[in-house]
Amino acid sequence: MTDPDPRGASLSDIDAKLKAIRDRRKAEARPRRDVARWEGAEFAWRMVIDLTAGIAVGLAIGWGLDELFGTGPLFMIVLVLAGFAAGIRVMLQSAKELQRKNQARAAEGGRGSDEAEGARAPQDEGR
């Protein structure tokens, strides 16, 4: 009448198997890649998105105003150019922000700006 609980035995077996799998995954875990290596690409995509967003917003608002007033592509052209200018302005602000960040890192670590981690201009290889 006192049969052992079959679920209890199977749950402990499953728990042991899961623990073994977790331990194996920890042992096989690959080291993380250098995150700073990709910071330049992240920054470049940010700049592309800023420029594209400015143009897209100008295009959408200009198209809407042209449809509303029936003026043809007048507002669309003007606002696309304004969006382009706004995108360039945001890109320049982002570049200044990155430059300040890299200078602060260089000052903190006592390293030269060429050795600072993060996005930086590629070095000329003498080609």
Beta strands, then each sheet from edge to edge (+ up, - down):
end
